[in-house]
Amino acid sequence: MEERYSAKDIQVLKDLTAVRKRPSMYIGDTGTRGLHHLVNEAIDNSVDEALIGFCTAIEVIIRRDNSVTVTDNGRGIPVDLHEEYNLSAVEVVMTKLHAGGKFDNKVYKVAGGLHGVGISVVNALSEWLEVEVRRNRQCYYQRYERGKPVCGLKELDYSMENKEGTGTKVTFKPDNKIFGSYEFDTNILATRLRELAFLNRGLSLYLKDERSGEEKEFKYEGGIVSFLEYINRDKRVLHRPIIFEDEKDDVKVEIGVQYNDSYAENIFSFVNNVKTIEGGKHLSGFKAALTKVLNEYGRASNVLKKVGLDGDDVREGLAAVISVKLRDPQFEGQTKTKLGNSEVKGIVESIVREHLWEFLDENPNDAKEIIRKAVEAARAREAARHAREIVRKKDFFADSLPGKLADCSEKDVAKKEIFIVEGDSAGGSAKQARDKNFQAILPIRGKILNVEKARLDKILKSNEIRTLVTALGVGIGEEFDLQKARYNRIIIMSDADVDGAHIRTLLLTFFFRYMQELVSTNHVYIALPPLYMVKKGKEMRYAFSDDEYAKVLEDLNVKEGDAGVKIQRYKGLGEMNPEQLWETTMNPLTRGIKRVTLADAAEADWIFTVLMGEEVEPRRKFIQEHAKEVLNLDV
């Protein structure tokens, strides 16, 4: 088979000229997401080799200089001459856009890197890239700088014991002229490798970060069953995993479903191993079939009578993994976040309908448990609908919350920000400190409801949460609409103590569970107020951590207790006067704020379950395991 994969299989459609001018067209953006997309492109090529049985191990190493090496034991990129370009096939693949062996389905039946722009775009956006190919009992090498070869394809010395081995090794350093100072995040890459290991039974994926010495290996013989176990760890599941695989019209479908007793929905969808963040036709087909089957089975078995279940009802407490593989997926853009093939919806819907009905029919007790949970969700949804009507009232603030929200005058949402502040004291100080043109202040009273332990109907009975929903304008649950957001930045500003951390966690739990799109689209931030103020004569300095405090004392050549030195340890925002609060925490020119990101939804779901859920034992275990990592404990 290896001999049939050669230069003649590499087709060329276009060259590389536009990539460096408009990198966002090819990798989404030039921030941290785009940076990690480069690694994903290289990994996808290796996984494509695994999909057709030629690769069993992939290794990813983050180097100290922020370069990355991706190595596989696949067949190796062809090295023979490409007749049209009179170049080696390796150089064609690395330097020509839309070059690859995946366009006609002869070599690769299914593949994640289907646009043929992947590795050439990585090359174009790298300061340098080196490729080594083990093939034909030889080792070949070539180096490129900003997409251009600086040498021809060379043969390297090849140790005798490895002569039978084949594979590809790509090392590249992203160009800081494109990506600035962004650095690779081990957790983001680990999340991707873990998902790939779940989706490809038995494939070994190894990650090493040379900067920290951290090493991780992912290999799961259980496949999607292992994925469900990972998603549902520390949750009480309602039944054993429902797993089914089928193929129709050359579309392979593998789906895993398992309900737990939480109120959250966790669905992960993939096409040819690529995570489809925005879903698409395969996800639509799954959701439609799930709703239809549970309604029809419920009525046929007399479990459902008057109540009708909608999509939100049947997905409460659902953990699901949907993996489809097809020859010619149509994605929205090169970043591949949404599947557009209309025929896939019907195929997935048909397969789910057939296999899910079969499971329910053969497991009536599990079926009753699943439908019982959905019925409870339906009743809660009806109660939540009434609660939302209160939230929608135009005169809500005038009648119920006089003076609570101090809004701003700016009309352009992109320029507006809102600070969520706990307590009247801090709220009053923040109102005086703010810039009224673009900064709004919303004080909340005490700790909001822990939404991890409540359904939406109960949540919407909370005055503080209703206040928050109304102020933000995006709605909640099925009515959530990001386009209706009243502010671009939502900044949680709480005290730098245990209570402040608890309030911050409660708010983050709420945003993650009921307004997750605000987090995933980078609208949620955490303010960083100072911990200390040190004043010596006319000089006043602020410190935002204990380490920074020690450095300030050293810089000013003072120590605690010195005459003429004033040191203040801020326990709360209310202890700062408005001028200090503005200067340290609210002024965009001088403040520090931390953006809340969502790199790993499954991991975040687990942490919120453990820390905020009903079960005490997982929380105790988590605290015991991580107690030593606490650097500052303020009690």
C-alpha positions in Angstrom: 0.0 0.0 0.0 2.9 2.4 0.8 4.2 2.1 -2.7 0.9 3.3 -4.1 1.1 6.6 -2.1 3.6 8.6 -4.2 4.1 12.0 -5.8 1.5 11.4 -8.4 -1.1 11.4 -5.6 -0.2 15.0 -4.6 -2.5 17.4 -6.4 -1.8 21.2 -6.4 -4.6 23.8 -6.7 -3.0 27.1 -5.6 0.2 28.6 -4.1 0.9 30.2 -0.7 1.1 33.9 -1.4 -2.0 35.1 0.6 -1.5 33.2 3.8 0.9 35.6 5.6 -1.1 38.6 4.5 -4.5 37.3 5.7 -3.7 34.5 8.3 -7.1 34.7 10.0 -8.8 33.4 6.8 -6.9 30.1 7.2 -6.6 29.6 11.0 -9.4 31.7 12.5 -7.4 34.4 14.3 -3.8 35.2 15.3 -4.4 34.9 19.0 -4.1 31.8 21.2 -6.8 29.9 19.2 -5.0 30.4 15.9 -1.6 29.5 17.5 -2.9 26.2 18.7 -4.7 25.6 15.4 -1.2 25.2 13.9 -0.5 22.3 16.1 -3.9 20.8 15.4 -3.2 20.9 11.6 0.0 18.9 12.1 -1.6 16.4 14.5 -4.6 16.0 12.1 -2.3 14.8 9.3 -0.9 12.1 11.7 -4.3 11.1 12.8 -5.4 10.8 9.2 -2.7 8.1 8.8 -4.1 6.4 11.9 -7.6 6.4 10.4 -6.5 4.2 7.6 -4.4 1.9 9.7 -0.8 3.2 9.1 -0.1 5.0 12.4 -0.3 3.8 16.0 1.6 6.5 17.9 1.8 10.3 17.8 4.2 12.4 19.9 3.8 16.1 20.6 6.6 18.0 22.3 6.5 21.7 23.3 10.1 23.0 23.2 11.6 25.7 25.5 11.8 28.2 22.6 8.0 27.9 22.0 8.5 25.6 19.0 6.6 22.3 18.7 7.5 18.9 17.4 4.9 16.5 16.1 6.1 13.0 15.2 4.2 9.9 14.0 5.0 6.4 12.8 2.8 6.6 9.7 4.0 6.0 6.1 5.9 9.3 5.8 5.2 12.0 3.3 6.2 10.9 -0.2 9.7 12.1 -1.2 9.7 11.2 -4.9 9.7 13.9 -7.6 6.4 15.7 -8.4 6.6 16.0 -12.2 4.4 19.1 -12.6 6.6 21.2 -10.3 9.9 19.4 -10.6 10.1 19.4 -6.8 10.0 16.7 -4.2 6.5 15.8 -3.0 7.5 16.9 0.5 8.4 20.4 -0.7 5.1 20.6 -2.7 3.1 19.6 0.3 5.0 22.2 2.5 5.0 25.1 0.1 1.9 24.9 -2.1 -1.6 25.7 -0.8 -4.3 23.0 -1.5 -1.6 20.3 -2.0 -2.2 16.9 -0.6 -3.4 13.3 -1.1 -6.9 13.8 0.2 -8.9 15.3 -2.7 -9.9 12.2 -4.7 -10.4 9.6 -1.9 -7.9 7.2 -3.5 -5.3 7.3 -0.8 -7.4 8.7 2.2 -11.0 7.5 2.4 -11.7 9.9 5.3 -9.5 12.6 6.7 -9.6 15.5 9.1 -7.2 17.7 7.2 -9.3 17.8 4.1 -8.7 21.2 2.7 -5.0 20.5 1.8 -4.0 23.9 3.3 -3.0 22.6 6.7 0.7 22.0 6.9 1.5 24.5 4.2 -0.3 27.2 6.2 1.7 26.1 9.3 4.8 26.5 7.3 3.9 29.9 6.0 3.1 31.2 9.5 6.2 29.8 11.1 9.5 31.6 11.6 11.1 28.3 10.6 9.9 24.7 10.0 11.9 21.5 9.7 10.5 18.2 8.3 12.1 14.8 8.6 10.6 11.8 6.7 11.5 8.2 7.4 10.6 6.3 4.2 12.2 3.8 1.8 14.7 2.8 4.5 16.1 6.3 4.4 15.7 9.5 6.4 15.1 12.8 4.5 15.3 16.4 5.9 14.3 19.9 4.7 14.2 23.3 6.4 12.0 26.3 5.6 11.9 29.9 6.8 8.6 31.7 6.7 7.3 29.2 4.1 10.3 29.2 1.8 12.9 26.3 1.6 16.4 27.2 2.6 17.8 24.0 1.4 16.9 21.1 -0.9 15.6 17.7 0.4 18.6 16.0 2.0 19.3 12.4 3.0 20.4 12.1 6.6 22.4 9.3 8.3 19.8 6.7 9.4 20.7 4.4 12.3 20.5 0.7 11.4 18.0 -0.3 14.1 15.4 2.2 12.7 15.8 1.4 9.1 12.5 -0.5 9.0 10.6 2.4 10.6 8.6 5.0 8.7 7.0 8.2 9.7 7.0 12.0 9.7 8.5 14.5 12.1 7.6 18.2 11.8 9.1 20.9 14.1 8.0 24.5 13.7 8.3 27.8 15.6 5.3 30.1 15.1 6.3 33.5 13.7 6.1 36.2 16.4 5.6 38.7 13.7 2.2 37.0 13.2 1.4 35.8 16.7 3.2 38.3 19.0 4.1 36.9 22.4 1.4 34.1 22.6 2.8 30.9 24.0 1.5 27.3 23.8 -0.8 26.1 26.6 -0.2 22.5 27.6 -3.8 22.1 28.8 -5.3 23.1 25.4 -3.1 20.6 23.6 -3.8 17.9 26.2 -7.5 18.4 25.7 -7.2 17.8 22.0 -5.0 14.8 22.4 -7.3 13.3 25.0 -10.3 13.7 22.6 -8.4 12.1 19.8 -7.4 9.1 22.0 -11.1 8.6 22.9 -12.1 8.7 19.3 -9.4 6.4 18.0 -9.3 3.2 20.1 -5.8 2.1 20.9 -4.0 5.1 19.3 -1.2 6.3 21.6 -0.9 10.1 22.0 2.0 11.4 24.0 2.5 15.0 25.1 5.6 16.5 26.7 6.2 20.1 27.8 10.0 20.7 28.0 9.4 24.0 29.8 7.9 22.4 32.9 8.9 18.7 32.4 5.2 17.7 32.4 4.4 14.5 30.5 1.0 13.0 29.6 0.0 9.9 27.6 -3.5 9.2 26.3 -4.6 5.8 25.1 -8.1 4.4 25.6 -9.0 0.9 24.5 -12.7 1.7 25.4 -13.1 4.4 22.8 -16.3 6.4 23.2 -17.3 4.3 26.3 -14.1 5.7 28.0 -15.1 9.2 26.8 -18.5 8.9 28.5 -16.9 7.6 31.7 -14.6 10.6 31.6 -17.4 13.1 31.1 -19.6 11.5 33.8 -16.9 10.9 36.5 -18.1 11.9 39.9 -21.7 12.1 38.7 -24.5 9.6 39.5 -25.3 7.9 36.2 -28.9 6.6 35.5 -28.0 3.7 33.3 -25.1 1.9 31.5 -23.7 3.6 28.4 -25.7 3.3 25.2 -23.2 2.8 22.3 -24.1 2.2 18.7 -22.1 2.1 15.5 -23.5 2.0 12.0 -22.8 3.0 8.4 -25.1 4.2 5.7 -24.3 5.7 2.3 -20.5 5.7 3.2 -21.1 7.7 6.3 -19.8 6.0 9.5 -21.6 7.0 12.7 -20.5 6.2 16.2 -22.6 7.6 19.1 -22.4 7.2 22.9 -25.2 8.3 25.2 -25.5 8.2 29.0 -27.7 10.2 31.3 -26.7 11.5 34.8 -28.7 13.1 37.6 -27.3 16.6 37.0 -29.2 19.4 35.2 -26.4 20.1 32.6 -26.2 19.0 29.0 -22.8 17.9 27.6 -22.7 17.0 24.0 -19.4 16.6 22.1 -19.6 16.3 18.3 -16.8 15.4 15.8 -16.4 14.9 12.1 -13.4 12.8 10.9 -11.9 13.4 14.4 -12.2 17.2 14.2 -14.2 18.7 17.0 -17.2 20.6 15.5 -17.5 23.4 18.1 -20.6 24.9 16.4 -22.2 21.5 15.7 -23.8 21.1 12.3 -26.0 18.7 10.5 -24.8 15.6 12.4 -25.7 17.3 15.7 -29.1 18.5 14.4 -29.9 14.9 13.3 -29.0 13.5 16.7 -31.1 16.1 18.6 -34.1 15.6 16.4 -34.0 11.8 16.7 -33.5 11.9 20.4 -36.6 14.1 21.0 -38.8 12.1 18.6 -37.8 8.7 19.9 -38.3 9.5 23.6 -41.7 11.1 22.9 -42.8 8.2 20.7 -41.5 5.5 23.0 -42.9 7.3 26.1 -46.4 7.4 24.5 -46.2 3.8 23.2 -45.2 2.5 26.7 -47.7 4.7 28.5 -44.9 6.4 30.5 -45.8 9.7 28.8 -49.4 10.8 28.8 -50.4 14.4 28.7 -46.8 15.8 28.9 -44.9 16.5 25.6 -41.1 16.6 25.8 -39.1 19.2 23.9 -35.4 19.2 23.1 -34.3 20.9 26.3 -36.3 18.4 28.4 -34.7 15.3 26.8 -31.2 16.7 27.0 -31.2 17.6 30.7 -28.4 15.5 32.3 -27.3 14.1 29.0 -23.7 13.2 28.2 -23.3 12.3 24.5 -20.5 11.9 22.0 -21.3 12.0 18.3 -18.5 11.0 15.9 -19.2 10.7 12.2 -16.7 9.9 9.4 -17.4 10.7 5.8 -15.5 11.1 2.6 -16.3 14.7 1.6 -17.3 16.8 4.6 -18.3 20.4 3.9 -17.1 22.6 6.7 -17.8 26.3 7.3 -14.3 27.7 6.7 -10.8 26.1 7.2 -11.2 26.2 11.0 -13.8 23.4 10.6 -16.3 24.2 13.4 -19.6 23.4 11.7 -20.6 20.6 9.4 -22.8 21.6 6.4 -23.5 18.3 4.6 -27.3 18.2 4.5 -27.5 14.5 3.8 -25.8 13.7 7.1 -28.7 15.0 9.2 -31.1 12.3 7.8 -28.5 9.5 8.1 -27.7 10.3 11.7 -31.4 10.7 12.5 -32.2 7.3 11.0 -29.4 5.5 12.8 -30.2 7.1 16.2 -33.9 6.3 15.7 -33.3 2.7 15.0 -30.7 1.9 17.7 -32.0 4.1 20.5 -35.5 2.6 20.1 -34.0 -0.9 20.2 -32.1 0.0 23.5 -35.2 1.4 25.1 -37.3 -1.6 24.1 -34.8 -4.0 25.5 -34.1 -2.1 28.7 -37.5 -0.9 29.9 -36.3 0.1 33.4 -33.5 2.3 32.0 -36.1 3.8 29.5 -38.5 4.7 32.4 -35.6 6.4 34.3 -34.6 8.4 31.3 -38.1 9.5 30.5 -38.9 10.2 34.1 -36.0 12.7 34.3 -37.2 14.3 31.0 -40.7 14.7 32.4 -39.4 16.4 35.5 -37.4 18.7 33.3 -40.6 19.5 31.3 -42.5 20.5 34.4 -39.6 22.7 35.5 -39.4 24.2 32.1 -43.1 25.3 32.3 -42.4 26.8 35.7 -39.4 28.6 34.3 -41.4 30.0 31.5 -43.6 31.8 34.0 -40.6 33.0 35.8 -39.1 34.4 32.6 -42.2 36.4 32.0 -41.4 38.3 35.1 -37.8 38.9 33.9 -39.1 40.2 30.6 -41.3 42.9 32.1 -40.2 46.3 30.8 -40.8 48.0 34.1 -38.9 45.3 36.1 -36.1 47.6 37.3 -38.5 50.5 38.0 -40.8 48.3 40.2 -38.4 45.9 41.9 -34.8 47.3 41.9 -34.8 51.1 42.2 -31.3 52.5 41.8 -29.5 49.1 41.8 -28.1 49.2 38.2 -26.1 52.3 37.5 -26.0 52.2 33.7 -23.7 54.1 31.4 -24.5 56.6 28.6 -22.6 54.9 25.7 -24.8 53.4 22.9 -22.2 51.3 21.2 -22.3 47.9 22.9 -18.7 47.1 21.8 -17.5 49.9 24.0 -19.6 49.1 27.1 -18.7 47.2 30.2 -20.5 46.2 33.4 -18.9 45.5 36.8 -20.7 43.0 39.0 -19.9 44.0 42.5 -20.9 42.4 45.8 -22.4 44.7 48.5 -23.6 48.2 48.8 -20.3 49.6 50.2 -18.2 48.3 47.3 -21.0 49.2 44.9 -21.2 52.8 46.1 -17.4 53.2 45.8 -17.5 51.6 42.3 -20.3 54.0 41.2 -18.2 57.0 42.3 -15.0 55.6 40.7 -16.3 54.6 37.3 -16.4 56.4 34.0 -20.1 56.9 33.5 -19.7 57.1 29.8 -19.0 53.4 29.2 -18.9 51.7 32.6 -22.0 50.3 34.4 -22.2 49.0 37.9 -24.5 46.3 39.2 -24.3 45.6 42.9 -25.6 42.2 44.0 -26.6 41.4 47.6 -24.7 38.5 49.2 -23.9 35.2 47.6 -26.1 34.2 44.6 -27.8 30.9 44.4 -25.6 27.9 43.6 -27.1 27.0 40.3 -25.3 23.6 40.2 -27.9 22.3 42.7 -31.0 23.8 41.1 -33.2 23.7 38.0 -33.9 26.8 36.0 -37.4 27.3 37.5 -35.9 27.6 41.0 -33.0 29.7 39.7 -35.3 32.3 38.2 -37.0 32.8 41.6 -33.8 34.3 42.9 -34.0 38.1 42.9 -30.2 38.5 42.4 -30.1 36.2 39.4 -33.2 37.8 37.8 -31.5 41.2 38.3 -28.4 39.9 36.6 -30.3 38.3 33.6 -32.2 41.5 33.1 -29.2 43.8 33.3 -27.1 41.7 30.8 -30.0 41.5 28.3 -29.0 38.2 26.7 -31.9 36.1 28.2 -31.4 32.7 29.7 -31.9 29.0 28.8 -33.7 28.5 25.5 -34.1 32.3 25.1 -30.4 33.1 25.3 -29.3 35.4 22.5 -25.8 36.8 22.4 -26.9 39.4 19.9 -29.0 41.1 22.6 -26.1 41.6 24.9 -26.1 45.1 26.5 -22.4 45.0 27.3 -19.2 43.8 25.6 -17.3 43.1 28.8 -18.8 41.6 32.0 -16.3 42.1 34.8 -16.7 40.3 38.1 -15.2 42.5 40.8 -15.1 40.9 44.2 -13.1 41.2 47.4 -9.7 39.5 47.6 -10.7 37.1 50.4 -12.4 33.8 50.8 -15.9 35.2 50.6 -15.0 37.2 47.4 -13.6 34.0 45.9 -16.8 32.1 46.7 -19.0 34.8 45.2 -16.7 34.8 42.1 -17.1 31.0 41.8 -20.9 31.1 42.2 -21.1 33.7 39.4 -18.7 31.7 37.1 -20.8 28.6 37.8 -23.9 30.5 36.7 -22.2 31.8 33.5 -20.8 28.4 32.6 -24.1 26.5 33.1 -26.6 29.1 31.7 -24.7 31.6 29.6 -21.7 29.5 28.4 -21.5 31.4 25.1 -20.6 34.5 27.0 -17.5 32.7 28.3 -16.6 30.9 25.1 -16.8 34.1 23.1 -14.5 36.0 25.6 -17.0 38.4 27.2 -16.4 37.4 30.9 -13.5 38.9 32.9 -12.3 39.0 36.5 -11.1 42.3 38.0 -7.8 42.2 39.8 -7.9 44.6 42.8 -4.6 45.2 44.7 -3.9 43.4 48.0 -1.5 46.0 49.4 -0.8 49.7 49.3 2.6 50.9 50.4 3.3 54.6 50.9 6.7 56.1 51.7 6.7 59.9 51.7 4.9 61.0 48.6 5.5 57.8 46.7 2.6 55.3 46.7 2.8 51.8 45.2 0.3 49.0 44.9 1.0 45.2 45.0 -1.4 42.6 43.5 0.2 39.5 45.1 2.4 38.7 48.1 5.4 38.3 45.8 4.8 41.7 44.3 4.4 43.1 47.8 7.8 41.8 48.8 9.3 43.3 45.7 7.7 46.7 46.4 9.2 46.7 49.9 12.5 45.8 48.4 12.3 48.5 45.7 11.4 51.2 48.3 14.0 49.9 50.7 11.5 49.6 53.6 10.1 46.9 55.8 6.9 46.5 57.8 6.9 48.7 60.9 9.3 51.3 59.6 8.6 54.9 60.7 7.1 57.1 58.0 5.9 54.1 56.0 2.2 53.4 55.7 1.1 49.9 54.6 -2.5 48.9 54.0 -3.7 45.4 53.4 -7.0 45.6 51.5 -9.5 43.1 52.8 -12.3 44.5 50.6 -13.0 46.9 47.7 -14.9 49.2 50.1 -11.7 50.0 51.9 -10.4 51.9 48.8 -11.6 55.4 48.1 -13.0 56.0 44.6 -9.8 57.5 43.3 -7.8 54.4 44.4 -10.4 52.0 43.0 -10.4 53.7 39.6 -6.6 53.9 39.4 -5.9 50.3 40.4 -8.9 48.3 39.2 -11.2 50.1 36.8 -9.1 52.4 34.6 -8.5 50.5 31.3 -5.2 52.2 30.9 -3.8 51.1 34.3 -5.8 48.1 35.5 -5.2 44.4 35.2 -8.1 42.1 34.3 -8.2 38.4 33.7 -10.2 37.0 30.8 -12.2 33.8 31.6 -11.6 31.3 28.8 -13.0 27.8 28.1 -10.2 25.6 26.9 -11.7 22.3 28.0 -15.5 22.1 28.4 -15.4 18.5 29.8 -12.8 19.4 32.4 -14.6 22.6 33.4 -17.9 20.6 33.7 -16.2 18.1 36.0 -14.6 20.8 38.2 -18.0 22.6 38.7 -19.6 19.3 39.4 -17.0 18.4 42.1 -16.8 21.9 43.7 -20.4 23.0 43.5 -22.4 19.8 43.2 -24.3 17.7 45.8 -21.8 15.0 46.4 -19.4 15.7 49.3 -16.9 12.9 48.9 -15.5 13.9 45.4 -15.1 17.5 46.8 -13.3 16.3 49.9 -11.0 14.1 47.7 -10.3 17.1 45.3 -9.4 19.4 48.2 -7.1 16.8 49.7 -5.3 16.2 46.4 -4.9 19.9 45.6 -4.5 21.5 49.0 -0.7 21.7 48.6 -1.1 23.8 45.4 -2.7 26.7 47.4 -0.3 29.5 47.6 -2.3 32.1 49.5 -5.1 31.2 52.0 -6.9 34.1 53.5 -9.2 33.0 56.3 
